[in-house]
Amino acid sequence: KYAENMYYFSELALTLNAPEGGTAPTDSRRRPDQRLMENGRWDEANAEKQRLEEKQRISRKRREAEAARATEDGTPYDPYKPLWFERKKDPVTQELAHVYKGGYWESKEKQDWTLCPDIF
């Protein structure tokens, strides 16, 4: 019913991005630009997307500058690593893949998101 107003998405597709309580603050369903778009607030969604992209650019430039300084100083530099995944070579395909290493469900159970970066 009213599929034409929902871009002809199936009920499943419409619910995939539904908010869920207790998720990490980095969960993509918490993207403020996405929420605004889904609520039909297009101008605000576009402005918010621009803000998020600029925040990401600044973060990337900061990491690059830290890496460059470490290289110049000869000090160790620990590059960004995902919290709950690690890159491993698939033994069958020999391709690199991100494999879950644990920790998310424990953090969710405790509602301890202190390790999560502020991405939004």
Summary of the structure (lengths in Angstrom):
residues: 120
radius of gyration: 19.0
end to end distance: 33.6
largest distance: 63.1
contacts: 221
relative contact order: 0.12
helix: 48%
strand: 8%
